[in-house]
Amino acid sequence: MKRNEIRKLNSAQAATTRFGIGMLTPTMIVLLVMTAYPLIFTFIYSFTDYNYLKGTEEASFILFDNYTKLINNGYFQQAVWNTIKFTILAVILEMGLGLLIAVFINTLRRGQKIMRTLLLLPYLLPAVTVALSWRMMLSSNYGIVNQFLNALGLPVYNWFMDTKTAFGTILVIDVWQNVPFVFLLLYASLQSVSENQYEAARIDGAGFLQQFWYVTLPNIKGSLALCALLRTIDTFRLFEKVNVLTGGGPSIRFMGSVIKSSSLLPLTIYNKSISSNQLAKGQAMSVVFFLVIALISLIQVTLNKRKEVEL
């Protein structure tokens, strides 16, 4: 009897597994095709002189010519530097502010729900809406910020067209919108930290900073690493705000060539591919862009695995 019951149970489990695989297979095939085909197409045609006018049939292979030109392209070099600088600054500011806010809200005894709701509002807005709202507020003609500065007798700025302020202004706007994301992840992680650990630390005479360093951080370091990875990848892909607010400008002259002071890689790829009709060069940039993000993800996953092994 027992053997028959075991066989029936195994048969039922196998049938359930087959049914699940059968239901998932069509979806997985569609996702694989939709993901793999654009990547393969982009990779292959990055070695050609393909554009909209020629089409795929008339495109000819030029091997690494597109990649060689990228190395000496001032626009591309500046876009890479801008993207790296912007990502480092944005992630550091977002992580720092998000952590501070999460710790502060977590210590409140009242009003946590209201504060959570208010803090999440900027993140829930579409990027284009955020960009247009800030563009109105920082307008050099009728923006409320410049009107306030003028009323105080302070100098006003053309925030998005001044080489001294354009990059920093976009950075502040992006940080403002994405700090709530960091706050939400870290706040959820803080909620899982046992109060008994803090109680034991207080009994041992630990102050607030010591509790934060020896109790809070060790318990949420996994969430910190995940959050940093997600924000790094997302910041690398920033496009809408830059396109709406500055279009990559204003232009400046650097080492004998004209470059755009706030252009990031996604916008540079778009301009090269669509606006300039140099699809092959844009695809070469896209391949480099993809490899950079893949490398960042691989490094983060490797570091997380090492930490798990150590633990």
C-alpha positions as CSV (number, residue, x, y, z in Angstrom):
1,M,0.0,0.0,0.0
2,K,2.7,2.4,0.9
3,R,4.6,1.8,-2.3
4,N,1.4,2.5,-4.3
5,E,0.7,5.7,-2.4
6,I,4.3,6.8,-3.0
7,R,4.1,6.1,-6.7
8,K,0.8,8.0,-7.0
9,L,2.3,10.9,-5.1
10,N,5.4,10.9,-7.3
11,S,3.2,10.7,-10.4
12,A,1.0,13.6,-9.3
13,Q,4.1,15.7,-8.6
14,A,5.6,14.8,-12.0
15,A,2.3,15.7,-13.7
16,T,2.2,19.0,-11.8
17,T,5.8,19.8,-12.8
18,R,5.1,19.0,-16.5
19,F,2.0,21.2,-16.4
20,G,3.9,24.1,-15.0
21,I,6.7,23.7,-17.5
22,G,4.1,23.5,-20.3
23,M,2.4,26.7,-19.2
24,L,5.7,28.6,-18.8
25,T,7.4,27.4,-22.0
26,P,5.5,29.7,-24.4
27,T,6.1,32.7,-22.2
28,M,9.8,31.9,-21.8
29,I,10.2,31.5,-25.6
30,V,8.5,34.8,-26.3
31,L,10.7,36.6,-23.6
32,L,13.8,34.9,-25.0
33,V,13.1,35.9,-28.5
34,M,12.2,39.5,-27.5
35,T,15.4,39.8,-25.5
36,A,17.9,37.8,-27.5
37,Y,17.0,39.0,-31.0
38,P,17.6,42.7,-30.4
39,L,20.9,41.9,-28.6
40,I,22.1,39.7,-31.4
41,F,20.9,42.1,-34.1
42,T,22.7,45.0,-32.4
43,F,25.9,43.1,-31.9
44,I,26.1,41.9,-35.5
45,Y,25.3,45.2,-37.2
46,S,27.7,47.1,-34.9
47,F,30.3,45.7,-37.2
48,T,28.7,47.1,-40.4
49,D,27.9,50.5,-41.9
50,Y,24.2,50.0,-41.5
51,N,21.7,52.9,-41.4
52,Y,18.1,53.6,-42.3
53,L,18.9,54.7,-45.8
54,K,20.9,51.6,-46.7
55,G,18.9,49.0,-44.9
56,T,20.1,45.7,-43.8
57,E,20.5,44.2,-47.3
58,E,23.0,46.9,-48.5
59,A,24.9,47.1,-45.3
60,S,28.6,45.9,-45.6
61,F,30.8,44.6,-42.8
62,I,33.6,47.0,-41.7
63,L,34.7,44.9,-38.7
64,F,36.0,47.0,-35.8
65,D,35.9,50.4,-37.6
66,N,32.9,51.7,-35.6
67,Y,34.6,50.7,-32.3
68,T,37.9,52.3,-33.4
69,K,36.2,55.6,-34.1
70,L,34.5,55.5,-30.7
71,I,37.9,55.6,-29.0
72,N,38.8,58.9,-30.7
73,N,35.3,60.4,-30.6
74,G,35.2,63.4,-28.2
75,Y,31.4,63.2,-27.8
76,F,31.6,59.6,-26.7
77,Q,34.5,60.1,-24.4
78,Q,32.7,63.0,-22.7
79,A,29.5,61.0,-22.4
80,V,31.3,58.1,-20.8
81,W,33.0,60.4,-18.3
82,N,29.7,62.3,-17.6
83,T,27.9,59.0,-17.1
84,I,30.5,57.6,-14.7
85,K,30.7,60.8,-12.7
86,F,26.9,61.2,-12.6
87,T,26.3,57.6,-11.5
88,I,28.9,57.7,-8.7
89,L,27.6,61.0,-7.3
90,A,24.0,60.1,-7.7
91,V,24.3,56.6,-6.1
92,I,26.4,58.0,-3.2
93,L,23.9,60.8,-2.5
94,E,20.8,58.6,-2.9
95,M,22.2,55.8,-0.7
96,G,23.3,58.3,2.0
97,L,20.1,60.3,2.1
98,G,17.9,57.2,1.7
99,L,19.6,55.5,4.6
100,L,19.4,58.5,6.9
101,I,15.7,59.0,6.2
102,A,15.0,55.3,6.6
103,V,16.7,55.2,10.0
104,F,14.9,58.4,11.1
105,I,11.5,57.2,10.0
106,N,12.1,53.8,11.7
107,T,12.8,55.5,15.0
108,L,9.5,57.4,14.9
109,R,6.7,56.1,17.2
110,R,4.0,58.0,15.4
111,G,3.3,59.2,11.9
112,Q,5.4,56.5,10.0
113,K,2.6,55.7,7.5
114,I,2.0,59.4,6.7
115,M,5.7,60.0,6.3
116,R,6.2,57.0,4.1
117,T,3.3,58.1,1.8
118,L,4.6,61.6,1.4
119,L,8.2,60.5,0.8
120,L,7.2,58.1,-1.9
121,L,5.3,60.7,-4.0
122,P,8.3,61.9,-6.0
123,Y,9.3,58.3,-7.0
124,L,5.7,57.5,-8.2
125,L,5.8,60.4,-10.7
126,P,6.9,59.7,-14.3
127,A,10.4,60.9,-15.2
128,V,9.1,63.3,-17.9
129,T,6.5,64.8,-15.5
130,V,9.3,65.4,-13.0
131,A,11.5,67.0,-15.6
132,L,8.8,69.3,-16.9
133,S,7.8,70.4,-13.4
134,W,11.4,71.3,-12.4
135,R,11.9,73.0,-15.8
136,M,9.0,75.3,-15.0
137,M,10.2,75.9,-11.4
138,L,13.8,76.7,-12.5
139,S,12.8,78.7,-15.6
140,S,15.1,81.7,-16.1
141,N,12.0,83.8,-17.1
142,Y,9.1,82.8,-14.8
143,G,10.5,80.1,-12.5
144,I,9.6,80.4,-8.8
145,V,13.2,79.7,-7.8
146,N,14.7,82.6,-9.8
147,Q,11.9,84.9,-8.6
148,F,12.7,84.0,-5.0
149,L,16.4,84.7,-5.6
150,N,15.6,88.0,-7.4
151,A,13.4,89.1,-4.4
152,L,16.4,88.5,-2.1
153,G,18.7,90.5,-4.4
154,L,20.7,87.4,-5.3
155,P,21.9,86.6,-8.9
156,V,19.6,84.4,-11.0
157,Y,20.7,81.6,-13.2
158,N,19.8,79.9,-16.4
159,W,20.0,76.6,-14.6
160,F,19.8,74.3,-17.7
161,M,21.8,76.3,-20.2
162,D,24.7,77.4,-17.9
163,T,27.7,75.1,-18.1
164,K,28.3,75.7,-14.4
165,T,24.9,74.5,-13.2
166,A,23.4,72.2,-15.9
167,F,25.0,69.0,-14.8
168,G,24.5,69.6,-11.1
169,T,20.9,70.6,-11.5
170,I,20.0,67.4,-13.3
171,L,21.9,65.5,-10.6
172,V,19.9,67.2,-7.8
173,I,16.6,66.5,-9.6
174,D,17.4,62.8,-10.2
175,V,18.5,62.4,-6.6
176,W,15.3,64.1,-5.4
177,Q,13.2,61.6,-7.3
178,N,15.0,58.4,-6.5
179,V,15.9,58.8,-2.8
180,P,12.4,57.5,-2.0
181,F,13.3,54.2,-3.7
182,V,16.3,53.7,-1.6
183,F,14.4,54.7,1.5
184,L,11.6,52.2,0.8
185,L,14.0,49.2,0.4
186,L,16.1,50.1,3.4
187,Y,13.1,50.9,5.6
188,A,11.7,47.5,4.8
189,S,15.0,45.9,5.7
190,L,15.2,47.9,9.0
191,Q,11.7,46.6,9.9
192,S,13.2,43.0,10.0
193,V,15.9,43.8,12.5
194,S,15.0,42.4,15.8
195,E,14.5,44.9,18.7
196,N,16.2,42.4,21.0
197,Q,19.5,43.2,19.3
198,Y,19.2,46.9,20.0
199,E,18.1,46.1,23.6
200,A,21.2,44.0,24.1
201,A,23.4,46.7,22.7
202,R,21.8,49.3,25.0
203,I,22.4,47.1,28.0
204,D,26.1,46.8,27.0
205,G,26.2,50.6,27.0
206,A,26.2,51.2,23.3
207,G,25.0,54.7,22.1
208,F,23.0,55.5,19.0
209,L,26.0,55.6,16.7
210,Q,27.4,52.3,18.1
211,Q,24.0,50.7,17.6
212,F,23.9,51.9,14.1
213,W,27.4,50.7,13.3
214,Y,27.4,47.3,15.0
215,V,23.7,46.4,14.8
216,T,21.9,48.2,12.0
217,L,24.5,48.1,9.2
218,P,25.4,44.4,9.6
219,N,21.7,43.5,9.4
220,I,21.0,45.5,6.3
221,K,24.2,45.2,4.3
222,G,22.6,42.8,1.9
223,S,19.8,45.3,1.2
224,L,22.4,48.1,0.8
225,A,24.4,46.1,-1.8
226,L,21.2,45.3,-3.7
227,C,20.0,48.8,-3.6
228,A,23.4,50.2,-4.8
229,L,23.3,47.7,-7.7
230,L,19.8,48.6,-8.8
231,R,20.4,52.3,-8.5
232,T,23.7,52.1,-10.4
233,I,22.1,50.2,-13.3
234,D,19.1,52.5,-13.4
235,T,21.3,55.7,-13.2
236,F,23.4,54.4,-16.1
237,R,20.1,54.2,-18.2
238,L,19.1,57.8,-17.4
239,F,17.6,59.4,-20.5
240,E,14.3,61.2,-20.1
241,K,15.4,63.9,-17.7
242,V,18.5,64.8,-19.6
243,N,16.7,64.9,-23.0
244,V,13.8,67.1,-21.6
245,L,15.9,69.4,-19.5
246,T,19.1,70.1,-21.5
247,G,19.2,67.8,-24.5
248,G,22.7,67.1,-23.4
249,G,23.8,70.7,-23.5
250,P,25.1,73.3,-23.1
251,S,28.0,72.8,-25.5
252,I,31.5,73.6,-24.3
253,R,34.9,73.6,-26.0
254,F,37.4,71.1,-24.5
255,M,40.9,70.4,-25.8
256,G,40.1,71.8,-29.2
257,S,36.7,70.1,-29.7
258,V,33.1,71.0,-28.9
259,I,31.5,68.6,-26.4
260,K,28.2,68.6,-24.5
261,S,28.5,69.2,-20.8
262,S,25.5,67.2,-19.6
263,S,25.2,64.4,-22.2
264,L,25.1,60.9,-20.8
265,L,25.6,57.6,-22.7
266,P,21.9,56.8,-23.4
267,L,21.2,60.2,-24.9
268,T,24.5,60.1,-26.9
269,I,23.5,56.7,-28.3
270,Y,20.0,58.1,-29.2
271,N,21.5,61.1,-31.0
272,K,24.0,59.1,-32.9
273,S,21.5,56.4,-33.9
274,I,18.3,58.4,-34.6
275,S,19.2,62.1,-35.0
276,S,22.4,61.5,-37.0
277,N,21.2,58.4,-38.8
278,Q,24.4,56.5,-37.9
279,L,22.8,53.4,-36.6
280,A,25.8,51.2,-36.8
281,K,27.9,53.6,-34.6
282,G,25.0,53.9,-32.2
283,Q,24.8,50.1,-32.0
284,A,28.5,49.9,-31.3
285,M,27.9,52.3,-28.4
286,S,25.0,50.2,-27.3
287,V,27.2,47.1,-27.2
288,V,29.8,48.9,-25.0
289,F,27.0,50.2,-22.8
290,F,25.6,46.7,-22.4
291,L,29.0,45.2,-21.5
292,V,29.6,47.9,-18.9
293,I,26.3,47.2,-17.2
294,A,26.8,43.4,-17.4
295,L,30.3,43.9,-15.9
296,I,28.9,45.9,-13.0
297,S,26.2,43.3,-12.3
298,L,28.8,40.5,-12.5
299,I,31.1,42.2,-10.0
300,Q,28.2,42.8,-7.6
301,V,26.9,39.2,-7.8
302,T,30.5,37.9,-7.3
303,L,31.0,40.1,-4.2
304,N,27.6,39.0,-2.7
305,K,28.5,35.3,-3.2
306,R,31.9,35.9,-1.4
307,K,30.1,37.5,1.5
308,E,27.6,34.6,1.7
309,V,30.5,32.1,1.8
310,E,32.3,34.1,4.5
311,L,29.1,34.1,6.6
